[in-house]
Amino acid sequence: MAITNPEAIRFVNEQIRPLCEEARAICARIDAMTTLWNSGLNSSFPNTTEVVTDNRVNEGVSILTGANINSAIGILQAMKAASNTQIIEKPCVRVLLAQ
């Protein structure tokens, strides 16, 4: 039986498809970030309380430590690993642009 309810179709087109496109783009960005991280940049961030000194505290930006960065990387990679890219890509309409 076909799904023809206009509200259901609008839900797919306004919620599911756009969110899946965003999720696909995030997964691609996580892949690119992981490649950069694993290229040796990870050695710049010891998993300690050493502070990232980007001089942005005056802008109201939070101070990050090497441990914060390592934790964020781990969470992002876990999110990517938990996603089923075949399911996420199926509803996508637009071409994924290079990240």
Biopython code that builds the backbone (N, CA, C, O; Angstrom):
import numpy as np
from Bio.PDB.StructureBuilder import StructureBuilder

atoms = [
    (1, "MET", "N", (0.848, -1.179, 0.000)),
    (1, "MET", "CA", (0.000, 0.000, 0.000)),
    (1, "MET", "C", (0.891, 1.240, 0.000)),
    (1, "MET", "O", (1.843, 1.316, 0.777)),
    (2, "ALA", "N", (0.603, 2.178, -0.833)),
    (2, "ALA", "CA", (1.381, 3.410, -0.951)),
    (2, "ALA", "C", (1.045, 4.380, 0.178)),
    (2, "ALA", "O", (-0.087, 4.432, 0.659)),
    (3, "ILE", "N", (2.032, 5.128, 0.580)),
    (3, "ILE", "CA", (1.834, 6.184, 1.579)),
    (3, "ILE", "C", (1.541, 7.461, 0.806)),
    (3, "ILE", "O", (2.413, 7.996, 0.121)),
    (4, "THR", "N", (0.306, 7.948, 0.918)),
    (4, "THR", "CA", (-0.117, 9.108, 0.134)),
    (4, "THR", "C", (-0.576, 10.278, 0.993)),
    (4, "THR", "O", (-0.920, 11.335, 0.464)),
    (5, "ASN", "N", (-0.584, 10.106, 2.282)),
    (5, "ASN", "CA", (-1.020, 11.170, 3.185)),
    (5, "ASN", "C", (-0.124, 12.386, 2.966)),
    (5, "ASN", "O", (1.090, 12.293, 3.145)),
    (6, "PRO", "N", (-0.706, 13.534, 2.580)),
    (6, "PRO", "CA", (0.108, 14.726, 2.309)),
    (6, "PRO", "C", (0.971, 15.167, 3.493)),
    (6, "PRO", "O", (2.089, 15.645, 3.304)),
    (7, "GLU", "N", (0.455, 15.008, 4.709)),
    (7, "GLU", "CA", (1.233, 15.378, 5.902)),
    (7, "GLU", "C", (2.437, 14.452, 6.057)),
    (7, "GLU", "O", (3.523, 14.904, 6.419)),
    (8, "ALA", "N", (2.254, 13.170, 5.786)),
    (8, "ALA", "CA", (3.360, 12.208, 5.864)),
    (8, "ALA", "C", (4.408, 12.502, 4.795)),
    (8, "ALA", "O", (5.608, 12.447, 5.064)),
    (9, "ILE", "N", (3.960, 12.811, 3.596)),
    (9, "ILE", "CA", (4.887, 13.137, 2.501)),
    (9, "ILE", "C", (5.643, 14.421, 2.824)),
    (9, "ILE", "O", (6.849, 14.503, 2.589)),
    (10, "ARG", "N", (4.956, 15.413, 3.355)),
    (10, "ARG", "CA", (5.607, 16.666, 3.761)),
    (10, "ARG", "C", (6.653, 16.390, 4.849)),
    (10, "ARG", "O", (7.737, 16.973, 4.835)),
    (11, "PHE", "N", (6.322, 15.499, 5.789)),
    (11, "PHE", "CA", (7.265, 15.117, 6.850)),
    (11, "PHE", "C", (8.538, 14.529, 6.237)),
    (11, "PHE", "O", (9.645, 14.897, 6.630)),
    (12, "VAL", "N", (8.385, 13.631, 5.288)),
    (12, "VAL", "CA", (9.545, 13.029, 4.627)),
    (12, "VAL", "C", (10.392, 14.103, 3.940)),
    (12, "VAL", "O", (11.614, 14.135, 4.083)),
    (13, "ASN", "N", (9.720, 14.979, 3.195)),
    (13, "ASN", "CA", (10.445, 15.973, 2.407)),
    (13, "ASN", "C", (11.010, 17.133, 3.218)),
    (13, "ASN", "O", (12.018, 17.726, 2.835)),
    (14, "GLU", "N", (10.369, 17.456, 4.328)),
    (14, "GLU", "CA", (10.831, 18.591, 5.130)),
    (14, "GLU", "C", (11.669, 18.185, 6.337)),
    (14, "GLU", "O", (12.423, 19.003, 6.864)),
    (15, "GLN", "N", (11.553, 16.946, 6.778)),
    (15, "GLN", "CA", (12.286, 16.500, 7.963)),
    (15, "GLN", "C", (13.309, 15.408, 7.631)),
    (15, "GLN", "O", (14.511, 15.598, 7.817)),
    (16, "ILE", "N", (12.829, 14.278, 7.145)),
    (16, "ILE", "CA", (13.706, 13.119, 6.949)),
    (16, "ILE", "C", (14.781, 13.389, 5.914)),
    (16, "ILE", "O", (15.964, 13.218, 6.208)),
    (17, "ARG", "N", (14.413, 13.801, 4.722)),
    (17, "ARG", "CA", (15.424, 14.011, 3.669)),
    (17, "ARG", "C", (16.476, 15.060, 4.066)),
    (17, "ARG", "O", (17.671, 14.792, 3.940)),
    (18, "PRO", "N", (16.063, 16.250, 4.544)),
    (18, "PRO", "CA", (17.084, 17.236, 4.938)),
    (18, "PRO", "C", (17.979, 16.761, 6.085)),
    (18, "PRO", "O", (19.188, 16.994, 6.059)),
    (19, "LEU", "N", (17.397, 16.094, 7.094)),
    (19, "LEU", "CA", (18.213, 15.612, 8.206)),
    (19, "LEU", "C", (19.189, 14.535, 7.757)),
    (19, "LEU", "O", (20.332, 14.501, 8.212)),
    (20, "CYS", "N", (18.748, 13.662, 6.873)),
    (20, "CYS", "CA", (19.662, 12.636, 6.358)),
    (20, "CYS", "C", (20.794, 13.267, 5.546)),
    (20, "CYS", "O", (21.933, 12.803, 5.607)),
    (21, "GLU", "N", (20.489, 14.310, 4.794)),
    (21, "GLU", "CA", (21.548, 15.003, 4.047)),
    (21, "GLU", "C", (22.549, 15.645, 4.997)),
    (21, "GLU", "O", (23.755, 15.599, 4.754)),
    (22, "GLU", "N", (22.053, 16.246, 6.082)),
    (22, "GLU", "CA", (22.954, 16.826, 7.077)),
    (22, "GLU", "C", (23.789, 15.743, 7.746)),
    (22, "GLU", "O", (24.990, 15.923, 7.948)),
    (23, "ALA", "N", (23.164, 14.618, 8.090)),
    (23, "ALA", "CA", (23.897, 13.517, 8.729)),
    (23, "ALA", "C", (24.966, 12.968, 7.791)),
    (23, "ALA", "O", (26.079, 12.675, 8.227)),
    (24, "ARG", "N", (24.642, 12.827, 6.509)),
    (24, "ARG", "CA", (25.620, 12.340, 5.530)),
    (24, "ARG", "C", (26.795, 13.311, 5.441)),
    (24, "ARG", "O", (27.948, 12.884, 5.388)),
    (25, "ALA", "N", (26.511, 14.606, 5.425)),
    (25, "ALA", "CA", (27.578, 15.610, 5.363)),
    (25, "ALA", "C", (28.442, 15.564, 6.621)),
    (25, "ALA", "O", (29.664, 15.685, 6.536)),
    (26, "ILE", "N", (27.825, 15.394, 7.775)),
    (26, "ILE", "CA", (28.587, 15.309, 9.030)),
    (26, "ILE", "C", (29.484, 14.075, 9.007)),
    (26, "ILE", "O", (30.643, 14.146, 9.415)),
    (27, "CYS", "N", (28.962, 12.956, 8.539)),
    (27, "CYS", "CA", (29.784, 11.739, 8.456)),
    (27, "CYS", "C", (30.982, 11.963, 7.542)),
    (27, "CYS", "O", (32.084, 11.509, 7.850)),
    (28, "ALA", "N", (30.785, 12.651, 6.430)),
    (28, "ALA", "CA", (31.898, 12.947, 5.521)),
    (28, "ALA", "C", (32.914, 13.869, 6.191)),
    (28, "ALA", "O", (34.120, 13.688, 6.019)),
    (29, "ARG", "N", (32.435, 14.857, 6.954)),
    (29, "ARG", "CA", (33.348, 15.757, 7.664)),
    (29, "ARG", "C", (34.120, 15.018, 8.741)),
    (29, "ARG", "O", (35.301, 15.293, 8.953)),
    (30, "ILE", "N", (33.469, 14.081, 9.429)),
    (30, "ILE", "CA", (34.154, 13.285, 10.453)),
    (30, "ILE", "C", (35.232, 12.432, 9.800)),
    (30, "ILE", "O", (36.326, 12.296, 10.349)),
    (31, "ASP", "N", (34.940, 11.855, 8.638)),
    (31, "ASP", "CA", (35.958, 11.083, 7.913)),
    (31, "ASP", "C", (37.162, 11.947, 7.563)),
    (31, "ASP", "O", (38.303, 11.527, 7.757)),
    (32, "ALA", "N", (36.918, 13.151, 7.049)),
    (32, "ALA", "CA", (38.007, 14.058, 6.682)),
    (32, "ALA", "C", (38.805, 14.483, 7.911)),
    (32, "ALA", "O", (40.033, 14.545, 7.868)),
    (33, "MET", "N", (38.102, 14.776, 9.005)),
    (33, "MET", "CA", (38.766, 15.164, 10.245)),
    (33, "MET", "C", (39.618, 14.021, 10.773)),
    (33, "MET", "O", (40.736, 14.245, 11.238)),
    (34, "THR", "N", (39.102, 12.795, 10.708)),
    (34, "THR", "CA", (39.836, 11.633, 11.200)),
    (34, "THR", "C", (41.114, 11.419, 10.392)),
    (34, "THR", "O", (42.160, 11.092, 10.953)),
    (35, "THR", "N", (41.030, 11.603, 9.091)),
    (35, "THR", "CA", (42.221, 11.481, 8.240)),
    (35, "THR", "C", (43.273, 12.496, 8.655)),
    (35, "THR", "O", (44.450, 12.157, 8.780)),
    (36, "LEU", "N", (42.860, 13.734, 8.867)),
    (36, "LEU", "CA", (43.791, 14.785, 9.298)),
    (36, "LEU", "C", (44.354, 14.464, 10.683)),
    (36, "LEU", "O", (45.557, 14.592, 10.908)),
    (37, "TRP", "N", (43.506, 14.057, 11.593)),
    (37, "TRP", "CA", (43.904, 13.708, 12.952)),
    (37, "TRP", "C", (44.952, 12.599, 12.938)),
    (37, "TRP", "O", (45.971, 12.681, 13.623)),
    (38, "ASN", "N", (44.686, 11.562, 12.148)),
    (38, "ASN", "CA", (45.581, 10.408, 12.087)),
    (38, "ASN", "C", (46.851, 10.657, 11.274)),
    (38, "ASN", "O", (47.758, 9.824, 11.276)),
    (39, "SER", "N", (46.923, 11.779, 10.590)),
    (39, "SER", "CA", (48.109, 12.090, 9.793)),
    (39, "SER", "C", (49.261, 12.596, 10.655)),
    (39, "SER", "O", (50.333, 12.913, 10.140)),
    (40, "GLY", "N", (49.040, 12.672, 11.960)),
    (40, "GLY", "CA", (50.084, 13.101, 12.883)),
    (40, "GLY", "C", (49.681, 14.272, 13.749)),
    (40, "GLY", "O", (50.359, 14.587, 14.727)),
    (41, "LEU", "N", (48.572, 14.927, 13.395)),
    (41, "LEU", "CA", (48.113, 16.069, 14.190)),
    (41, "LEU", "C", (47.740, 15.639, 15.606)),
    (41, "LEU", "O", (47.821, 16.435, 16.542)),
    (42, "ASN", "N", (47.331, 14.382, 15.761)),
    (42, "ASN", "CA", (46.944, 13.878, 17.083)),
    (42, "ASN", "C", (48.070, 14.001, 18.104)),
    (42, "ASN", "O", (47.809, 14.129, 19.300)),
    (43, "SER", "N", (49.306, 13.965, 17.651)),
    (43, "SER", "CA", (50.432, 14.079, 18.589)),
    (43, "SER", "C", (50.556, 15.486, 19.179)),
    (43, "SER", "O", (51.265, 15.685, 20.165)),
    (44, "SER", "N", (49.872, 16.456, 18.581)),
    (44, "SER", "CA", (49.888, 17.828, 19.110)),
    (44, "SER", "C", (48.945, 18.005, 20.294)),
    (44, "SER", "O", (48.969, 19.038, 20.963)),
    (45, "PHE", "N", (48.114, 16.994, 20.551)),
    (45, "PHE", "CA", (47.107, 17.096, 21.607)),
    (45, "PHE", "C", (47.250, 15.955, 22.601)),
    (45, "PHE", "O", (46.530, 14.961, 22.514)),
    (46, "PRO", "N", (48.181, 16.093, 23.549)),
    (46, "PRO", "CA", (48.281, 15.044, 24.569)),
    (46, "PRO", "C", (46.973, 14.984, 25.359)),
    (46, "PRO", "O", (46.323, 16.006, 25.580)),
    (47, "ASN", "N", (46.605, 13.809, 25.769)),
    (47, "ASN", "CA", (45.351, 13.603, 26.484)),
    (47, "ASN", "C", (45.531, 14.003, 27.950)),
    (47, "ASN", "O", (45.429, 13.182, 28.862)),
    (48, "THR", "N", (45.802, 15.291, 28.136)),
    (48, "THR", "CA", (46.112, 15.835, 29.460)),
    (48, "THR", "C", (45.356, 17.136, 29.676)),
    (48, "THR", "O", (44.492, 17.512, 28.883)),
    (49, "THR", "N", (45.697, 17.812, 30.758)),
    (49, "THR", "CA", (45.073, 19.102, 31.065)),
    (49, "THR", "C", (45.809, 20.268, 30.400)),
    (49, "THR", "O", (45.516, 21.428, 30.689)),
    (50, "GLU", "N", (46.764, 19.967, 29.512)),
    (50, "GLU", "CA", (47.423, 21.063, 28.790)),
    (50, "GLU", "C", (46.374, 21.835, 28.005)),
    (50, "GLU", "O", (45.503, 21.246, 27.365)),
    (51, "VAL", "N", (46.466, 23.167, 28.061)),
    (51, "VAL", "CA", (45.444, 24.043, 27.489)),
    (51, "VAL", "C", (45.787, 24.401, 26.047)),
    (51, "VAL", "O", (46.943, 24.654, 25.709)),
    (52, "VAL", "N", (44.753, 24.415, 25.206)),
    (52, "VAL", "CA", (44.882, 24.918, 23.836)),
    (52, "VAL", "C", (44.869, 26.435, 23.937)),
    (52, "VAL", "O", (43.860, 27.027, 24.319)),
    (53, "THR", "N", (45.972, 27.055, 23.598)),
    (53, "THR", "CA", (46.099, 28.507, 23.740)),
    (53, "THR", "C", (45.774, 29.180, 22.415)),
    (53, "THR", "O", (46.663, 29.457, 21.610)),
    (54, "ASP", "N", (44.489, 29.438, 22.199)),
    (54, "ASP", "CA", (44.068, 30.094, 20.964)),
    (54, "ASP", "C", (43.674, 31.555, 21.201)),
    (54, "ASP", "O", (43.207, 32.236, 20.287)),
    (55, "ASN", "N", (43.865, 32.027, 22.430)),
    (55, "ASN", "CA", (43.609, 33.421, 22.789)),
    (55, "ASN", "C", (42.190, 33.872, 22.451)),
    (55, "ASN", "O", (41.980, 35.013, 22.039)),
    (56, "ARG", "N", (41.227, 32.987, 22.623)),
    (56, "ARG", "CA", (39.846, 33.335, 22.301)),
    (56, "ARG", "C", (38.982, 33.496, 23.549)),
    (56, "ARG", "O", (37.777, 33.725, 23.443)),
    (57, "VAL", "N", (39.588, 33.377, 24.724)),
    (57, "VAL", "CA", (38.817, 33.485, 25.959)),
    (57, "VAL", "C", (38.133, 34.852, 26.056)),
    (57, "VAL", "O", (37.041, 34.942, 26.617)),
    (58, "ASN", "N", (38.741, 35.911, 25.530)),
    (58, "ASN", "CA", (38.132, 37.247, 25.571)),
    (58, "ASN", "C", (36.893, 37.341, 24.685)),
    (58, "ASN", "O", (36.079, 38.253, 24.837)),
    (59, "GLU", "N", (36.754, 36.386, 23.751)),
    (59, "GLU", "CA", (35.565, 36.342, 22.887)),
    (59, "GLU", "C", (34.452, 35.520, 23.534)),
    (59, "GLU", "O", (33.376, 35.359, 22.958)),
    (60, "GLY", "N", (34.713, 35.008, 24.719)),
    (60, "GLY", "CA", (33.732, 34.186, 25.399)),
    (60, "GLY", "C", (33.782, 32.723, 24.985)),
    (60, "GLY", "O", (32.875, 31.950, 25.293)),
    (61, "VAL", "N", (34.856, 32.345, 24.279)),
    (61, "VAL", "CA", (35.015, 30.966, 23.827)),
    (61, "VAL", "C", (35.631, 30.157, 24.957)),
    (61, "VAL", "O", (36.551, 30.620, 25.631)),
    (62, "SER", "N", (35.123, 28.951, 25.163)),
    (62, "SER", "CA", (35.603, 28.127, 26.267)),
    (62, "SER", "C", (37.058, 27.700, 26.057)),
    (62, "SER", "O", (37.527, 27.539, 24.930)),
    (63, "ILE", "N", (37.743, 27.525, 27.171)),
    (63, "ILE", "CA", (39.118, 27.039, 27.152)),
    (63, "ILE", "C", (39.069, 25.521, 27.023)),
    (63, "ILE", "O", (38.344, 24.853, 27.760)),
    (64, "LEU", "N", (39.842, 24.981, 26.086)),
    (64, "LEU", "CA", (39.885, 23.540, 25.866)),
    (64, "LEU", "C", (41.237, 22.976, 26.258)),
    (64, "LEU", "O", (42.268, 23.641, 26.154)),
    (65, "THR", "N", (41.207, 21.739, 26.707)),
    (65, "THR", "CA", (42.449, 21.032, 27.028)),
    (65, "THR", "C", (42.674, 19.942, 25.976)),
    (65, "THR", "O", (41.790, 19.640, 25.173)),
    (66, "GLY", "N", (43.861, 19.367, 25.999)),
    (66, "GLY", "CA", (44.135, 18.243, 25.122)),
    (66, "GLY", "C", (43.155, 17.108, 25.372)),
    (66, "GLY", "O", (42.719, 16.435, 24.437)),
    (67, "ALA", "N", (42.810, 16.899, 26.641)),
    (67, "ALA", "CA", (41.843, 15.856, 26.992)),
    (67, "ALA", "C", (40.466, 16.167, 26.408)),
    (67, "ALA", "O", (39.779, 15.259, 25.941)),
    (68, "ASN", "N", (40.054, 17.431, 26.427)),
    (68, "ASN", "CA", (38.772, 17.810, 25.822)),
    (68, "ASN", "C", (38.754, 17.480, 24.330)),
    (68, "ASN", "O", (37.768, 16.954, 23.814)),
    (69, "ILE", "N", (39.842, 17.792, 23.652)),
    (69, "ILE", "CA", (39.935, 17.531, 22.211)),
    (69, "ILE", "C", (39.898, 16.025, 21.948)),
    (69, "ILE", "O", (39.164, 15.570, 21.070)),
    (70, "ASN", "N", (40.676, 15.255, 22.696)),
    (70, "ASN", "CA", (40.682, 13.806, 22.522)),
    (70, "ASN", "C", (39.300, 13.210, 22.778)),
    (70, "ASN", "O", (38.879, 12.298, 22.066)),
    (71, "SER", "N", (38.597, 13.713, 23.781)),
    (71, "SER", "CA", (37.243, 13.227, 24.072)),
    (71, "SER", "C", (36.286, 13.562, 22.940)),
    (71, "SER", "O", (35.482, 12.721, 22.537)),
    (72, "ALA", "N", (36.364, 14.777, 22.426)),
    (72, "ALA", "CA", (35.489, 15.189, 21.325)),
    (72, "ALA", "C", (35.743, 14.333, 20.085)),
    (72, "ALA", "O", (34.804, 13.917, 19.407)),
    (73, "ILE", "N", (37.023, 14.073, 19.794)),
    (73, "ILE", "CA", (37.365, 13.215, 18.652)),
    (73, "ILE", "C", (36.737, 11.837, 18.845)),
    (73, "ILE", "O", (36.136, 11.295, 17.917)),
    (74, "GLY", "N", (36.870, 11.277, 20.025)),
    (74, "GLY", "CA", (36.317, 9.960, 20.300)),
    (74, "GLY", "C", (34.808, 9.908, 20.121)),
    (74, "GLY", "O", (34.278, 8.949, 19.560)),
    (75, "ILE", "N", (34.117, 10.932, 20.596)),
    (75, "ILE", "CA", (32.661, 10.974, 20.480)),
    (75, "ILE", "C", (32.240, 11.107, 19.020)),
    (75, "ILE", "O", (31.312, 10.433, 18.573)),
    (76, "LEU", "N", (32.926, 11.979, 18.279)),
    (76, "LEU", "CA", (32.599, 12.149, 16.861)),
    (76, "LEU", "C", (32.827, 10.854, 16.084)),
    (76, "LEU", "O", (32.008, 10.474, 15.247)),
    (77, "GLN", "N", (33.929, 10.187, 16.363)),
    (77, "GLN", "CA", (34.207, 8.933, 15.676)),
    (77, "GLN", "C", (33.197, 7.855, 16.066)),
    (77, "GLN", "O", (32.823, 7.033, 15.230)),
    (78, "ALA", "N", (32.755, 7.848, 17.318)),
    (78, "ALA", "CA", (31.743, 6.884, 17.758)),
    (78, "ALA", "C", (30.400, 7.162, 17.080)),
    (78, "ALA", "O", (29.687, 6.230, 16.710)),
    (79, "MET", "N", (30.057, 8.434, 16.919)),
    (79, "MET", "CA", (28.831, 8.794, 16.204)),
    (79, "MET", "C", (28.875, 8.274, 14.781)),
    (79, "MET", "O", (27.906, 7.697, 14.289)),
    (80, "LYS", "N", (30.000, 8.480, 14.126)),
    (80, "LYS", "CA", (30.160, 8.012, 12.748)),
    (80, "LYS", "C", (30.066, 6.498, 12.691)),
    (80, "LYS", "O", (29.403, 5.949, 11.812)),
    (81, "ALA", "N", (30.717, 5.827, 13.612)),
    (81, "ALA", "CA", (30.712, 4.366, 13.628)),
    (81, "ALA", "C", (29.310, 3.811, 13.884)),
    (81, "ALA", "O", (28.964, 2.740, 13.384)),
    (82, "ALA", "N", (28.510, 4.532, 14.655)),
    (82, "ALA", "CA", (27.170, 4.072, 14.999)),
    (82, "ALA", "C", (26.161, 4.325, 13.882)),
    (82, "ALA", "O", (25.068, 3.758, 13.885)),
    (83, "SER", "N", (26.530, 5.177, 12.932)),
    (83, "SER", "CA", (25.582, 5.494, 11.866)),
    (83, "SER", "C", (25.615, 4.404, 10.795)),
    (83, "SER", "O", (26.650, 3.792, 10.529)),
    (84, "ASN", "N", (24.483, 4.190, 10.211)),
    (84, "ASN", "CA", (24.385, 3.250, 9.098)),
    (84, "ASN", "C", (24.287, 4.103, 7.839)),
    (84, "ASN", "O", (23.206, 4.568, 7.477)),
    (85, "THR", "N", (25.419, 4.304, 7.174)),
    (85, "THR", "CA", (25.460, 5.244, 6.056)),
    (85, "THR", "C", (24.547, 4.838, 4.905)),
    (85, "THR", "O", (24.062, 5.705, 4.179)),
    (86, "GLN", "N", (24.306, 3.566, 4.724)),
    (86, "GLN", "CA", (23.395, 3.142, 3.646)),
    (86, "GLN", "C", (21.975, 3.627, 3.916)),
    (86, "GLN", "O", (21.271, 4.049, 2.999)),
    (87, "ILE", "N", (21.561, 3.565, 5.170)),
    (87, "ILE", "CA", (20.224, 4.047, 5.518)),
    (87, "ILE", "C", (20.165, 5.567, 5.421)),
    (87, "ILE", "O", (19.176, 6.119, 4.938)),
    (88, "ILE", "N", (21.210, 6.245, 5.872)),
    (88, "ILE", "CA", (21.244, 7.705, 5.828)),
    (88, "ILE", "C", (21.275, 8.210, 4.386)),
    (88, "ILE", "O", (20.628, 9.210, 4.074)),
    (89, "GLU", "N", (22.007, 7.543, 3.508)),
    (89, "GLU", "CA", (22.144, 8.008, 2.125)),
    (89, "GLU", "C", (20.882, 7.784, 1.292)),
    (89, "GLU", "O", (20.635, 8.540, 0.352)),
    (90, "LYS", "N", (20.088, 6.782, 1.605)),
    (90, "LYS", "CA", (18.904, 6.436, 0.804)),
    (90, "LYS", "C", (17.949, 7.620, 0.605)),
    (90, "LYS", "O", (17.533, 7.851, -0.530)),
    (91, "PRO", "N", (17.580, 8.382, 1.641)),
    (91, "PRO", "CA", (16.646, 9.496, 1.441)),
    (91, "PRO", "C", (17.276, 10.763, 0.842)),
    (91, "PRO", "O", (16.562, 11.713, 0.521)),
    (92, "CYS", "N", (18.592, 10.781, 0.691)),
    (92, "CYS", "CA", (19.277, 11.993, 0.216)),
    (92, "CYS", "C", (18.945, 12.262, -1.247)),
    (92, "CYS", "O", (18.902, 11.346, -2.069)),
    (93, "VAL", "N", (18.714, 13.524, -1.554)),
    (93, "VAL", "CA", (18.357, 13.948, -2.901)),
    (93, "VAL", "C", (19.524, 14.676, -3.553)),
    (93, "VAL", "O", (19.813, 14.465, -4.731)),
    (94, "ARG", "N", (20.185, 15.519, -2.798)),
    (94, "ARG", "CA", (21.258, 16.358, -3.344)),
    (94, "ARG", "C", (22.578, 15.606, -3.368)),
    (94, "ARG", "O", (22.795, 14.666, -2.603)),
    (95, "VAL", "N", (23.448, 16.038, -4.257)),
    (95, "VAL", "CA", (24.790, 15.483, -4.349)),
    (95, "VAL", "C", (25.591, 15.995, -3.172)),
    (95, "VAL", "O", (25.507, 17.172, -2.822)),
    (96, "LEU", "N", (26.372, 15.113, -2.556)),
    (96, "LEU", "CA", (27.228, 15.526, -1.449)),
    (96, "LEU", "C", (28.408, 16.291, -2.018)),
    (96, "LEU", "O", (29.179, 15.753, -2.813)),
    (97, "LEU", "N", (28.549, 17.537, -1.616)),
    (97, "LEU", "CA", (29.674, 18.349, -2.085)),
    (97, "LEU", "C", (30.914, 17.996, -1.310)),
    (97, "LEU", "O", (30.838, 17.581, -0.153)),
    (98, "ALA", "N", (32.061, 18.159, -1.945)),
    (98, "ALA", "CA", (33.335, 17.855, -1.288)),
    (98, "ALA", "C", (33.458, 18.666, -0.014)),
    (98, "ALA", "O", (33.135, 19.853, 0.025)),
    (99, "GLN", "N", (33.933, 18.001, 1.023)),
    (99, "GLN", "CA", (34.078, 18.652, 2.323)),
    (99, "GLN", "C", (35.461, 19.251, 2.467)),
    (99, "GLN", "O", (35.772, 19.844, 3.501)),
]
sb = StructureBuilder()
sb.init_structure("model")
sb.init_model(0)
sb.init_chain("A")
sb.init_seg("    ")
for serial, (resi, resn, name, xyz) in enumerate(atoms, 1):
    if name == "N":
        sb.init_residue(resn, " ", resi, " ")
    sb.init_atom(name, np.array(xyz, "f"), 0.0, 1.0, " ", f" {name:<3s}", serial, name[0])
structure = sb.get_structure()
